[in-house]
Amino acid sequence: MATGYLKTYVPAVFSEYMVNLNAICESQPELRRNCTHNAFAGVTFNLGPRVVTYPHLDQANHLCGMCAVTVLGNFDHERGGHVILWDVGLVIQVPPRSTYLIPSAILVHSNVDIGPEETRMSITQYSAGHLFSWVRCGMTTQAKFAQNGQELESGKTRWQRGLRLLRKWSAGVQRP
């Protein structure tokens, strides 16, 4: 489901994730994906029973990538469990059994606590930024890549390339 959302709403990011993860899995056949055809390299199961996160960035995630969060449990989503996107001033209701995408490396985010008798858990899927560097450097570290006389891509260039992967919305266009 999360990979399908990624493919639908940010297809260029989906494509980059698949190309990158395919390259890693082909170069190291002992590695396996979390799920067949999954675009995300990592997964974390937050089993609660009352998962709450404080405002944070997931700085190790791919900078211009997305993180998929699937919310599980039994709670009143109108009273608690909301996702807060601090940088853009949004508080979003997220019902149980919902999945959302967030650029978790660049937006400070958290979620609201739930009632004492309620449960909230989550499954979070993501891809670490260093995996993309590993592939760009020919399946080696940046240090070894540079030692071999190769020139590293600048942070500004990586940032600009990453921003091109994200969809742009025009004023007046309704979002899906």
C-alpha positions as CSV (number, residue, x, y, z in Angstrom):
1,M,0.0,0.0,0.0
2,A,2.7,2.5,1.0
3,T,4.7,1.9,-2.1
4,G,1.6,2.4,-4.2
5,Y,1.0,5.7,-2.6
6,L,4.6,6.7,-3.2
7,K,4.2,5.7,-6.9
8,T,0.9,7.6,-7.3
9,Y,1.7,10.9,-5.5
10,V,5.5,11.3,-5.9
11,P,6.3,9.1,-8.9
12,A,9.8,10.5,-9.4
13,V,10.7,9.7,-5.8
14,F,9.2,6.2,-6.2
15,S,11.4,5.7,-9.3
16,E,14.6,6.8,-7.6
17,Y,13.8,4.6,-4.6
18,M,13.2,1.6,-6.8
19,V,16.3,2.1,-9.0
20,N,18.5,2.6,-5.9
21,L,17.1,-0.4,-3.9
22,N,17.3,-2.6,-7.1
23,A,21.0,-1.6,-7.5
24,I,21.8,-2.5,-3.9
25,C,19.9,-5.8,-4.0
26,E,21.6,-6.8,-7.3
27,S,25.0,-6.0,-6.0
28,Q,24.4,-7.8,-2.7
29,P,22.1,-10.8,-3.3
30,E,22.2,-11.8,0.3
31,L,20.1,-8.7,1.1
32,R,16.3,-9.1,0.9
33,R,13.6,-6.5,0.6
34,N,11.2,-6.1,3.5
35,C,8.3,-7.0,1.1
36,T,8.3,-8.0,-2.5
37,H,8.3,-4.9,-4.8
38,N,8.6,-2.6,-1.8
39,A,10.4,0.7,-2.7
40,F,11.4,1.5,1.0
41,A,14.6,0.0,2.3
42,G,13.8,0.2,6.0
43,V,10.8,-0.4,8.2
44,T,10.2,0.2,11.9
45,F,7.4,-1.3,13.9
46,N,6.3,0.9,16.7
47,L,4.0,-1.4,18.7
48,G,3.0,0.9,21.5
49,P,0.5,0.4,22.9
50,R,0.4,4.2,22.9
51,V,3.0,5.5,20.4
52,V,3.7,9.2,20.7
53,T,6.5,11.0,19.0
54,Y,8.0,14.4,20.1
55,P,8.8,17.1,17.5
56,H,11.7,15.7,15.5
57,L,13.4,15.4,12.1
58,D,14.5,12.0,10.7
59,Q,17.8,13.4,9.6
60,A,19.2,10.0,8.4
61,N,16.4,9.6,5.9
62,H,16.8,10.5,2.2
63,L,16.7,14.3,2.2
64,C,14.2,14.7,-0.6
65,G,12.5,11.4,0.0
66,M,9.3,10.3,1.7
67,C,8.6,8.3,4.8
68,A,5.3,6.3,4.8
69,V,3.5,5.9,8.2
70,T,0.7,3.5,8.6
71,V,-1.3,4.1,11.8
72,L,-2.9,1.2,13.6
73,G,-4.8,0.9,16.9
74,N,-8.1,1.7,18.5
75,F,-8.4,5.4,19.2
76,D,-10.7,8.4,18.5
77,H,-8.8,10.2,15.8
78,E,-10.9,13.4,16.3
79,R,-9.6,13.6,19.9
80,G,-6.0,12.4,19.6
81,G,-3.3,10.8,17.5
82,H,-3.1,13.9,15.2
83,V,0.0,14.4,13.2
84,I,1.6,17.9,13.6
85,L,3.8,19.3,10.8
86,W,5.4,22.1,12.8
87,D,7.2,23.9,9.9
88,V,4.0,24.4,7.9
89,G,1.6,24.9,10.9
90,L,-0.6,21.9,10.1
91,V,-2.4,19.6,12.5
92,I,-3.9,16.6,10.7
93,Q,-6.4,14.0,11.9
94,V,-5.2,10.5,11.0
95,P,-7.7,7.7,11.6
96,P,-6.5,4.2,12.5
97,R,-5.7,2.1,9.4
98,S,-4.5,5.1,7.5
99,T,-1.2,5.6,5.7
100,Y,0.4,9.0,5.0
101,L,3.6,10.2,3.3
102,I,5.8,12.8,4.8
103,P,9.2,14.3,3.9
104,S,10.4,13.4,7.3
105,A,14.0,14.6,6.9
106,I,13.0,18.2,6.2
107,L,9.7,18.7,8.1
108,V,9.6,18.7,11.9
109,H,6.8,16.4,12.9
110,S,5.2,14.7,15.9
111,N,1.9,13.3,16.9
112,V,-0.6,14.0,19.7
113,D,-1.2,11.6,22.5
114,I,-4.4,9.5,22.8
115,G,-6.6,8.6,25.7
116,P,-5.4,6.4,28.5
117,E,-7.5,3.4,27.5
118,E,-6.8,3.7,23.7
119,T,-4.1,2.2,21.6
120,R,-2.0,3.7,18.8
121,M,0.7,1.9,16.9
122,S,2.5,2.6,13.6
123,I,4.5,1.0,10.9
124,T,7.0,3.5,9.4
125,Q,8.8,2.8,6.1
126,Y,11.8,4.9,4.9
127,S,15.1,4.9,3.1
128,A,18.3,6.1,4.6
129,G,20.1,8.8,2.7
130,H,23.4,7.0,2.9
131,L,22.1,4.2,0.7
132,F,21.7,6.7,-2.1
133,S,25.2,7.9,-1.6
134,W,26.5,4.3,-1.6
135,V,24.9,3.7,-5.0
136,R,26.1,7.0,-6.5
137,C,29.6,6.2,-5.3
138,G,29.6,2.9,-7.1
139,M,28.8,0.7,-4.1
140,T,31.4,2.2,-1.8
141,T,31.7,4.9,0.8
142,Q,32.2,8.6,-0.1
143,A,35.6,8.5,1.4
144,K,36.8,5.6,-0.7
145,F,35.1,7.1,-3.8
146,A,37.1,10.4,-3.2
147,Q,40.3,8.5,-2.5
148,N,40.0,6.9,-6.0
149,G,40.2,10.4,-7.5
150,Q,36.4,10.7,-8.1
151,E,34.7,14.0,-7.5
152,L,31.9,14.0,-5.0
153,E,28.6,15.7,-5.9
154,S,28.1,18.9,-3.9
155,G,25.4,19.1,-1.3
156,K,23.8,22.0,-3.3
157,T,23.7,19.9,-6.5
158,R,22.2,16.9,-4.6
159,W,19.6,19.2,-3.0
160,Q,18.6,20.7,-6.4
161,R,18.3,17.3,-8.0
162,G,16.2,16.0,-5.1
163,L,13.8,19.0,-5.3
164,R,13.2,18.2,-8.9
165,L,11.8,14.8,-7.8
166,L,9.0,16.4,-5.8
167,R,5.8,17.4,-7.5
168,K,4.9,21.0,-7.7
169,W,1.4,22.3,-7.3
170,S,0.1,25.4,-9.0
171,A,-2.0,28.0,-7.2
172,G,-5.7,27.2,-7.7
173,V,-5.2,23.5,-8.5
174,Q,-7.0,21.2,-6.2
175,R,-4.9,18.6,-4.6
176,P,-6.1,15.0,-4.7
